[in-house]
Amino acid sequence: MTNNKKQIFLNEVTDQIRSKEAKNYVANELNYHLKEAKRIWVDKGLSEGEAEEKAVEQMGSPIKLGIQMNKLHRPKVDWWLVILLAVALGLSFLPMISLGYMESRHFLINKILIVLFGITATVGFMLVDYRKWKRFGWLFYLMGIFLLVIIRLFSNTMINGLHLITLGPITVEGLMVLPFFFLAWASFFNNKKLKVWHFLILFLFPIFLFLSLPSISTIYIYFVMVFVMLWWGKFSKKVKWLISTGTFSLLLLTGIVAWQFVQPYQMARLLAFLNPEKYADGAGFTILKIHELLSKAGWFGSNTWEFIPEAHTNLVFVSFTYYYGWLFAIVLVAILSLFVARMVVILPKVKDSYGRLLLIGGLALYGVQLVSNIGMALGLFPLTSMSLPFMSYGLMPTVLNAVIIGVVLSVYHRKDLVCVR
């Protein structure tokens, strides 16, 4: 009879809750608290049946409790991020318009499809309960490794020395594996059983595969993502410091040794970054061209057509600034930076360690692209294949950042449905 009373109580509470996820969460939480209250009454000398009846009674009105729980635990949508995403995707059409690409049916259809794919990826990841990904860390990792091997073995296109697979309008590149490693490392770092030697093997193996493509910019993004997530993982601070100092020391040593084998064109590209005027006829030409274009832009942009290398991809910020002006460029940077600010604001509200790791990883993945691309345009970083989030033309860069926002929305959506005991 008492079990029936408890079940009736739970049913009356959950009947007031609209979300299925919240129903399950509240039912499990109340069941836990009822068991704890029952144990206390049993310790006071009541029988099992009397103790359970007392525990149910002290919970109060199930209707009122259900209404309160519905307000407190209903899944939420972060409309700030949704609005920012809509604005960013809308602005991404502007460089295509200024460059005249939107007059081409090919570019117009492709751009619309890219945006739709991005929206689909965001919504899809938001709707999936992120907690289900936690136990699939190894699967995500192996999928990333498998995809890298496939790209290397079956590459049918090479651009600037980078191995790619081209399937009609779709290009499969190393950047595609980053979401898999992102989800994998969130699971690994959330596991207290992860050992240092596990970390080193799991971290270095993808880098060797990236080097075989070779995809230096993707290695850079991957490296930053993993080491930012490392500092939010389960390792002790001492271990984190040992791993970080050891890895950076190894990188420095590798760089010194590798310098002896740098090819002349690679040497010229690096020296051109330091002194572009000296290499104006070669690697320094693009750097000097960027300086010239940005100086001509003014506050409100230029109406004069100019050749801008990689104007709709890696140097989209340069073309955006040149045609729309520094005032508009500052607004653009502010809008793209608000994604970072919003993720930082959400972080303290998430109590689940796995959810926090996903937020930190997403923040690192997005932030390194934003800072590096704008820094590259401003001459603070060497020129490389680095996209500006949501602005650069291309399916993979857009989907990558859409997945990041989708994951963040999934975590935010369920931040009040996670029990931390």
ZAVOVEX-343443 format. One record per residue (C-alpha): x, y, z; residue number from 1. Coordinates in nm, 3 decimals. Layout:
SITE       xx       yy       zz  num
SITE        X        Y        Z  NUM
...
//
This chain:
SITE       xx       yy       zz  num
SITE    0.000    0.000    0.000    1
SITE    0.280    0.240    0.089    2
SITE    0.457    0.169   -0.240    3
SITE    0.133    0.256   -0.417    4
SITE    0.110    0.579   -0.218    5
SITE    0.466    0.672   -0.309    6
SITE    0.406    0.595   -0.676    7
SITE    0.080    0.793   -0.676    8
SITE    0.269    1.086   -0.521    9
SITE    0.542    1.067   -0.785   10
SITE    0.286    1.042   -1.066   11
SITE    0.096    1.349   -0.938   12
SITE    0.419    1.548   -0.922   13
SITE    0.542    1.448   -1.268   14
SITE    0.197    1.509   -1.423   15
SITE    0.261    1.881   -1.367   16
SITE    0.588    1.868   -1.563   17
SITE    0.582    1.912   -1.941   18
SITE    0.931    1.804   -2.042   19
SITE    0.992    1.429   -2.062   20
SITE    1.357    1.478   -1.965   21
SITE    1.253    1.686   -1.663   22
SITE    0.991    1.425   -1.564   23
SITE    1.255    1.152   -1.545   24
SITE    1.502    1.376   -1.362   25
SITE    1.248    1.493   -1.102   26
SITE    1.113    1.139   -1.049   27
SITE    1.466    1.005   -0.986   28
SITE    1.551    1.295   -0.754   29
SITE    1.230    1.264   -0.550   30
SITE    1.272    0.888   -0.529   31
SITE    1.623    0.941   -0.390   32
SITE    1.504    1.195   -0.131   33
SITE    1.210    0.973   -0.030   34
SITE    1.451    0.686    0.035   35
SITE    1.675    0.912    0.245   36
SITE    1.376    1.043    0.445   37
SITE    1.247    0.688    0.491   38
SITE    1.585    0.574    0.625   39
SITE    1.580    0.856    0.882   40
SITE    1.231    0.757    1.002   41
SITE    1.333    0.390    1.022   42
SITE    1.631    0.492    1.238   43
SITE    1.382    0.666    1.468   44
SITE    1.202    0.336    1.523   45
SITE    0.918    0.336    1.270   46
SITE    0.839    0.032    1.058   47
SITE    0.925    0.024    0.687   48
SITE    0.565    0.101    0.589   49
SITE    0.516    0.380    0.844   50
SITE    0.853    0.536    0.757   51
SITE    0.773    0.547    0.387   52
SITE    0.429    0.696    0.455   53
SITE    0.586    0.967    0.674   54
SITE    0.845    1.041    0.406   55
SITE    0.570    1.094    0.146   56
SITE    0.363    1.314    0.379   57
SITE    0.652    1.547    0.463   58
SITE    0.704    1.622    0.094   59
SITE    0.383    1.827    0.100   60
SITE    0.134    1.883   -0.181   61
SITE    0.238    1.692   -0.496   62
SITE    0.051    1.939   -0.719   63
SITE    0.230    2.245   -0.579   64
SITE    0.562    2.060   -0.579   65
SITE    0.512    1.954   -0.941   66
SITE    0.435    2.311   -1.051   67
SITE    0.748    2.437   -0.876   68
SITE    0.962    2.161   -1.030   69
SITE    0.820    2.236   -1.376   70
SITE    0.936    2.598   -1.347   71
SITE    1.272    2.508   -1.197   72
SITE    1.380    2.214   -1.414   73
SITE    1.230    2.273   -1.756   74
SITE    1.493    2.255   -2.033   75
SITE    1.602    2.600   -2.150   76
SITE    1.721    2.739   -2.481   77
SITE    1.998    2.998   -2.474   78
SITE    1.833    3.251   -2.704   79
SITE    2.138    3.477   -2.687   80
SITE    2.348    3.216   -2.865   81
SITE    2.066    3.141   -3.110   82
SITE    2.034    3.511   -3.201   83
SITE    2.413    3.547   -3.233   84
SITE    2.423    3.245   -3.463   85
SITE    2.145    3.384   -3.683   86
SITE    2.320    3.723   -3.707   87
SITE    2.659    3.565   -3.785   88
SITE    2.520    3.341   -4.058   89
SITE    2.336    3.638   -4.207   90
SITE    2.652    3.851   -4.208   91
SITE    2.845    3.569   -4.377   92
SITE    2.667    3.656   -4.703   93
SITE    2.813    4.011   -4.710   94
SITE    3.169    3.923   -4.827   95
SITE    3.018    3.706   -5.101   96
SITE    2.802    4.000   -5.215   97
SITE    3.089    4.251   -5.215   98
SITE    3.310    4.012   -5.415   99
SITE    3.032    3.956   -5.671  100
SITE    3.014    3.581   -5.605  101
SITE    2.644    3.589   -5.526  102
SITE    2.573    3.670   -5.892  103
SITE    2.692    3.319   -5.972  104
SITE    2.418    3.058   -5.931  105
SITE    2.682    2.806   -5.822  106
SITE    2.810    3.017   -5.531  107
SITE    2.460    3.128   -5.432  108
SITE    2.324    2.774   -5.405  109
SITE    2.638    2.647   -5.233  110
SITE    2.631    2.927   -4.977  111
SITE    2.264    2.868   -4.897  112
SITE    2.327    2.493   -4.861  113
SITE    2.627    2.557   -4.635  114
SITE    2.417    2.779   -4.407  115
SITE    2.136    2.520   -4.400  116
SITE    2.385    2.245   -4.313  117
SITE    2.520    2.465   -4.034  118
SITE    2.172    2.530   -3.892  119
SITE    2.087    2.158   -3.914  120
SITE    2.409    2.064   -3.732  121
SITE    2.340    2.316   -3.455  122
SITE    1.979    2.208   -3.402  123
SITE    2.069    1.838   -3.426  124
SITE    2.337    1.857   -3.158  125
SITE    2.123    2.079   -2.935  126
SITE    1.836    1.828   -2.936  127
SITE    2.057    1.532   -2.839  128
SITE    2.116    1.486   -2.466  129
SITE    2.489    1.556   -2.429  130
SITE    2.513    1.317   -2.132  131
SITE    2.467    1.025   -2.373  132
SITE    2.798    1.108   -2.543  133
SITE    2.999    1.055   -2.225  134
SITE    3.028    0.676   -2.264  135
SITE    3.121    0.691   -2.633  136
SITE    3.459    0.864   -2.597  137
SITE    3.650    0.571   -2.748  138
SITE    3.407    0.545   -3.038  139
SITE    3.448    0.916   -3.122  140
SITE    3.826    0.885   -3.097  141
SITE    3.840    0.582   -3.327  142
SITE    3.607    0.753   -3.576  143
SITE    3.847    1.050   -3.588  144
SITE    4.147    0.820   -3.639  145
SITE    3.963    0.620   -3.906  146
SITE    3.868    0.935   -4.096  147
SITE    4.228    1.063   -4.092  148
SITE    4.353    0.730   -4.229  149
SITE    4.087    0.734   -4.502  150
SITE    4.182    1.088   -4.607  151
SITE    4.548    0.991   -4.627  152
SITE    4.495    0.665   -4.816  153
SITE    4.224    0.776   -5.058  154
SITE    4.317    1.140   -5.116  155
SITE    4.231    1.242   -5.474  156
SITE    4.311    1.614   -5.447  157
SITE    4.605    1.812   -5.320  158
SITE    4.586    2.186   -5.246  159
SITE    4.897    2.368   -5.118  160
SITE    5.045    2.028   -5.029  161
SITE    4.739    1.927   -4.823  162
SITE    4.576    1.591   -4.895  163
SITE    4.198    1.609   -4.948  164
SITE    3.916    1.389   -5.074  165
SITE    3.687    1.565   -5.320  166
SITE    3.343    1.416   -5.380  167
SITE    3.160    1.652   -5.615  168
SITE    3.093    1.976   -5.422  169
SITE    3.199    1.816   -5.091  170
SITE    3.561    1.828   -4.974  171
SITE    3.670    1.593   -4.696  172
SITE    3.965    1.740   -4.504  173
SITE    4.146    1.701   -4.174  174
SITE    3.934    1.973   -4.015  175
SITE    3.639    1.731   -4.026  176
SITE    3.787    1.511   -3.751  177
SITE    3.807    1.785   -3.488  178
SITE    3.445    1.742   -3.362  179
SITE    3.515    1.371   -3.303  180
SITE    3.833    1.442   -3.104  181
SITE    3.652    1.723   -2.921  182
SITE    3.385    1.483   -2.793  183
SITE    3.643    1.210   -2.728  184
SITE    3.872    1.422   -2.512  185
SITE    3.579    1.552   -2.306  186
SITE    3.509    1.188   -2.212  187
SITE    3.875    1.101   -2.154  188
SITE    3.945    1.399   -1.928  189
SITE    3.626    1.331   -1.733  190
SITE    3.757    0.982   -1.648  191
SITE    3.958    0.959   -1.325  192
SITE    4.121    0.638   -1.450  193
SITE    4.304    0.821   -1.733  194
SITE    4.680    0.779   -1.684  195
SITE    4.956    1.007   -1.808  196
SITE    5.087    0.744   -2.051  197
SITE    4.731    0.696   -2.181  198
SITE    4.714    1.071   -2.243  199
SITE    5.048    1.084   -2.426  200
SITE    4.962    0.797   -2.663  201
SITE    4.609    0.923   -2.733  202
SITE    4.734    1.278   -2.785  203
SITE    5.034    1.207   -3.007  204
SITE    4.887    0.945   -3.241  205
SITE    4.647    1.187   -3.417  206
SITE    4.930    1.440   -3.453  207
SITE    5.140    1.187   -3.649  208
SITE    4.840    1.130   -3.877  209
SITE    4.783    1.506   -3.916  210
SITE    5.150    1.542   -4.013  211
SITE    5.105    1.284   -4.287  212
SITE    4.841    1.499   -4.458  213
SITE    5.008    1.746   -4.363  214
SITE    4.767    1.984   -4.187  215
SITE    4.965    2.221   -3.965  216
SITE    4.676    2.458   -3.889  217
SITE    4.455    2.165   -3.780  218
SITE    4.736    2.037   -3.554  219
SITE    4.755    2.384   -3.401  220
SITE    4.378    2.392   -3.331  221
SITE    4.385    2.034   -3.198  222
SITE    4.684    2.110   -2.973  223
SITE    4.524    2.421   -2.819  224
SITE    4.190    2.242   -2.767  225
SITE    4.345    1.942   -2.588  226
SITE    4.569    2.147   -2.360  227
SITE    4.295    2.387   -2.259  228
SITE    4.069    2.090   -2.177  229
SITE    4.357    1.923   -1.990  230
SITE    4.351    2.198   -1.725  231
SITE    3.983    2.128   -1.657  232
SITE    4.028    1.750   -1.643  233
SITE    4.066    1.511   -1.350  234
SITE    4.447    1.516   -1.333  235
SITE    4.610    1.679   -1.029  236
SITE    4.768    2.023   -1.075  237
SITE    5.113    1.871   -1.039  238
SITE    5.047    1.626   -1.323  239
SITE    4.898    1.904   -1.539  240
SITE    5.210    2.116   -1.491  241
SITE    5.440    1.820   -1.564  242
SITE    5.251    1.733   -1.884  243
SITE    5.240    2.096   -2.001  244
SITE    5.605    2.180   -1.932  245
SITE    5.723    1.845   -2.069  246
SITE    5.521    1.883   -2.389  247
SITE    5.629    2.241   -2.454  248
SITE    5.993    2.151   -2.386  249
SITE    5.963    1.863   -2.632  250
SITE    5.806    2.097   -2.888  251
SITE    6.090    2.344   -2.848  252
SITE    6.348    2.071   -2.892  253
SITE    6.163    1.931   -3.194  254
SITE    6.147    2.278   -3.345  255
SITE    6.522    2.326   -3.308  256
SITE    6.594    1.988   -3.470  257
SITE    6.330    2.034   -3.743  258
SITE    6.477    2.375   -3.832  259
SITE    6.769    2.193   -3.991  260
SITE    6.529    2.025   -4.237  261
SITE    6.304    2.318   -4.323  262
SITE    6.249    2.354   -4.698  263
SITE    6.354    2.682   -4.867  264
SITE    5.992    2.785   -4.943  265
SITE    5.897    2.723   -4.577  266
SITE    6.194    2.926   -4.461  267
SITE    6.096    3.208   -4.697  268
SITE    5.737    3.209   -4.566  269
SITE    5.855    3.240   -4.206  270
SITE    6.114    3.509   -4.281  271
SITE    5.858    3.696   -4.491  272
SITE    5.633    3.722   -4.186  273
SITE    5.920    3.883   -3.995  274
SITE    6.034    4.106   -4.282  275
SITE    5.777    4.114   -4.567  276
SITE    5.946    4.401   -4.756  277
SITE    6.253    4.187   -4.817  278
SITE    6.040    3.914   -4.976  279
SITE    5.799    4.143   -5.160  280
SITE    5.837    3.944   -5.484  281
SITE    5.750    3.615   -5.315  282
SITE    5.610    3.511   -4.980  283
SITE    5.591    3.869   -4.855  284
SITE    5.363    3.985   -5.138  285
SITE    5.037    3.874   -4.971  286
SITE    5.136    4.027   -4.636  287
SITE    5.215    4.362   -4.796  288
SITE    4.894    4.344   -4.999  289
SITE    4.694    4.293   -4.680  290
SITE    4.862    4.594   -4.518  291
SITE    4.779    4.805   -4.824  292
SITE    4.415    4.696   -4.836  293
SITE    4.354    4.757   -4.467  294
SITE    4.512    5.102   -4.488  295
SITE    4.280    5.193   -4.779  296
SITE    3.964    5.068   -4.611  297
SITE    3.887    5.374   -4.399  298
SITE    3.597    5.377   -4.155  299
SITE    3.330    5.309   -4.416  300
SITE    3.506    5.093   -4.675  301
SITE    3.613    5.134   -5.036  302
SITE    3.411    5.119   -5.358  303
SITE    3.717    5.036   -5.567  304
SITE    3.760    4.673   -5.670  305
SITE    4.089    4.516   -5.562  306
SITE    4.232    4.169   -5.597  307
SITE    4.233    4.004   -5.254  308
SITE    4.389    3.657   -5.229  309
SITE    4.165    3.401   -5.055  310
SITE    3.912    3.682   -5.012  311
SITE    3.618    3.459   -4.922  312
SITE    3.805    3.196   -4.718  313
SITE    4.115    3.252   -4.501  314
SITE    4.136    3.629   -4.562  315
SITE    3.764    3.702   -4.543  316
SITE    3.824    3.950   -4.261  317
SITE    4.050    4.150   -4.492  318
SITE    3.789    4.164   -4.772  319
SITE    3.515    4.239   -4.518  320
SITE    3.716    4.532   -4.378  321
SITE    3.822    4.662   -4.718  322
SITE    3.471    4.673   -4.869  323
SITE    3.267    4.761   -4.558  324
SITE    3.515    4.961   -4.350  325
SITE    3.677    4.944   -4.010  326
SITE    3.359    5.049   -3.829  327
SITE    3.173    4.749   -3.965  328
SITE    3.478    4.526   -3.901  329
SITE    3.481    4.628   -3.534  330
SITE    3.110    4.543   -3.510  331
SITE    3.181    4.206   -3.671  332
SITE    3.460    4.127   -3.425  333
SITE    3.233    4.231   -3.138  334
SITE    2.955    3.998   -3.258  335
SITE    3.192    3.704   -3.303  336
SITE    3.352    3.774   -2.965  337
SITE    3.009    3.766   -2.798  338
SITE    3.000    3.391   -2.867  339
SITE    3.308    3.359   -2.643  340
SITE    3.162    3.590   -2.381  341
SITE    2.836    3.396   -2.373  342
SITE    3.015    3.063   -2.328  343
SITE    3.216    3.213   -2.041  344
SITE    2.892    3.335   -1.877  345
SITE    2.731    2.989   -1.912  346
SITE    3.031    2.800   -1.769  347
SITE    2.976    2.872   -1.394  348
SITE    2.609    2.773   -1.428  349
SITE    2.698    2.419   -1.538  350
SITE    2.765    2.190   -1.242  351
SITE    2.827    1.870   -1.439  352
SITE    3.202    1.810   -1.491  353
SITE    3.149    1.652   -1.834  354
SITE    2.930    1.943   -1.943  355
SITE    3.198    2.190   -1.830  356
SITE    3.463    2.004   -2.029  357
SITE    3.244    2.028   -2.340  358
SITE    3.202    2.401   -2.283  359
SITE    3.576    2.453   -2.229  360
SITE    3.663    2.247   -2.537  361
SITE    3.409    2.434   -2.748  362
SITE    3.540    2.765   -2.620  363
SITE    3.897    2.667   -2.708  364
SITE    3.803    2.537   -3.055  365
SITE    3.605    2.849   -3.143  366
SITE    3.838    3.098   -2.974  367
SITE    4.160    2.976   -3.135  368
SITE    4.008    3.016   -3.482  369
SITE    3.874    3.364   -3.407  370
SITE    4.194    3.498   -3.251  371
SITE    4.426    3.337   -3.507  372
SITE    4.233    3.447   -3.815  373
SITE    4.200    3.810   -3.706  374
SITE    4.558    3.809   -3.575  375
SITE    4.671    3.674   -3.914  376
SITE    4.493    3.959   -4.095  377
SITE    4.644    4.217   -3.860  378
SITE    4.995    4.077   -3.904  379
SITE    5.020    3.930   -3.553  380
SITE    5.037    3.567   -3.674  381
SITE    5.191    3.406   -3.984  382
SITE    4.957    3.341   -4.276  383
SITE    4.808    2.992   -4.266  384
SITE    4.489    2.804   -4.348  385
SITE    4.269    2.935   -4.070  386
SITE    3.900    3.017   -4.113  387
SITE    3.707    3.299   -3.948  388
SITE    3.414    3.133   -3.765  389
SITE    3.092    3.147   -3.970  390
SITE    3.235    3.412   -4.205  391
SITE    3.472    3.202   -4.416  392
SITE    3.318    3.025   -4.714  393
SITE    3.326    2.648   -4.692  394
SITE    3.120    2.360   -4.561  395
SITE    3.366    2.214   -4.309  396
SITE    3.454    2.541   -4.127  397
SITE    3.084    2.631   -4.097  398
SITE    2.977    2.285   -3.978  399
SITE    3.266    2.266   -3.728  400
SITE    3.159    2.588   -3.557  401
SITE    2.790    2.499   -3.587  402
SITE    2.864    2.173   -3.402  403
SITE    3.044    2.369   -3.129  404
SITE    2.742    2.598   -3.079  405
SITE    2.507    2.297   -3.093  406
SITE    2.704    2.122   -2.818  407
SITE    2.702    2.436   -2.602  408
SITE    2.325    2.471   -2.653  409
SITE    2.279    2.104   -2.558  410
SITE    2.471    2.156   -2.232  411
SITE    2.281    2.476   -2.152  412
SITE    1.949    2.313   -2.243  413
SITE    1.999    2.049   -1.972  414
SITE    2.208    2.233   -1.713  415
SITE    1.925    2.209   -1.456  416
SITE    1.868    1.838   -1.522  417
SITE    2.200    1.712   -1.390  418
SITE    2.226    1.571   -1.040  419
SITE    2.559    1.642   -0.871  420
SITE    2.591    1.430   -0.558  421
//
